[in-house]
Amino acid sequence: MILTINCGSSSLKYQLYSADLAEVIASGIIAKIGEAGGYADHKVDDGKTRIVRDIADHQAAFTLMMENLLSPDIGVITEPAQIIAIGHRAVHGGSTFVESVIVDDQVMEGLRACSTFAPLHNPCNIAGIEEAMRLFPGTPNVVVFDTAFHQTVPQHAHVYALPYELCTDHGIRRYGFHGTSCRYVSQAAADILGRPIEALSMVICHLGNGVTIDAVKGGQSVDTSIGFGTFCGMPMGTRAGDFDPAIIFHLVKTLGMSLDEVEAICYKKSGLLGLSGLSNDMREVCEAAAAGNKRCQLAVDVFVYQLRKQIGAYAAAMNGLDALVFTAGIGENSAEIRKLVCSGLGVLGIAIDEDLNQIARNGHPDISAADARVATLVVPTDEERMIATDTLQLTMQRA
Ligand code: ADP
């Protein structure tokens, strides 16, 4: 069996696959690590068990995961050795990691060095790998990086027009995120269209709490909306997206805010939450907008406008577009947002069939209108499966 681990700052998500990846045997989330109200949800087939318990740290979270996996009642393994490989999500691989790798001392060193780029995320990913190595001695661990897929973005698209040496000396460049999702979804889209990925120019709209718009040409990421940190590009649940950096100087120098305060504003108090004043959750924002809340309507309008603008820019950057692909929480579930985005993009040859748009999740991924020149698809993302696939491939190659 193959285990995937996604270790965040306050949660640990896991998924256990059969060795051929045909079946998801169990999955779970340990939530609110280090906070009050900790709990674990463990799923096997259709059954879900919730265990409520304070979880002090990541070590305690792993202990709880092992209890669940090995439990005589809700467990699915009898000994840790049944797990033949473990795949981990890592947020930032810097310029060091261009693809997934099997963990060794050098990889751990590289991961630690990349923590400067993702100080909130990478240390948790590292803690997860270390804990897995302790609990499953001798079992190979693979790391799959969110940034890796975007390492193909060419220099003219990833470099910032700052002093060149400042950037190269300090690793300052566009890195991009959600790469594992974009890689999975772009291949799935090509499969749905029945065309080789090498022949396609696609824009992937990963619209979750975090938002990435990705230009994928010939199967490679050629530009992507998130940059050096994780708040630029599109407005997100609580992150600002693009704004004039002069505002940061204004907030600090004129209004006397501390850099920590400004950072908290950019990452945690902006986006849908900041605009609407109500919620970071698109469903709630859309519902309130429909009920006449003007600030929520503004949040929806800004989100949709920025999205259309980015899609248009990437269609131009790739000199053409074959497919527009929606994925993640909002992209997969909100027919309304898809409709609003696509209704302004007729100039690109994008047109959707509203009946198909409504049933997209029920096995109808292609929602294009009959006369559309560009295919519009709704493709559920599956980052865990991508991690498991890389883990299986790399460990098989090594065996
Ligand atoms: P994360 O980045 O945390 O993995 P998800 O991919 O789960 O996020 O996406 C969460 C977002 O998806 C939230 O803004 C949520 O409101 C939105 N969402 C989920 N279902 C719907 C829906 N039916 N309509 C609109 N938004 C939805």
Boltz pocket constraint, residues with backbone or C-beta under 6 A from the ligand:
constraints:
  - pocket:
      binder: B
      contacts: [[A, 207], [A, 208], [A, 209], [A, 210], [A, 237], [A, 280], [A, 281], [A, 282], [A, 283], [A, 284], [A, 286], [A, 328], [A, 329], [A, 330], [A, 333], [A, 334], [A, 335]]
      max_distance: 6.0
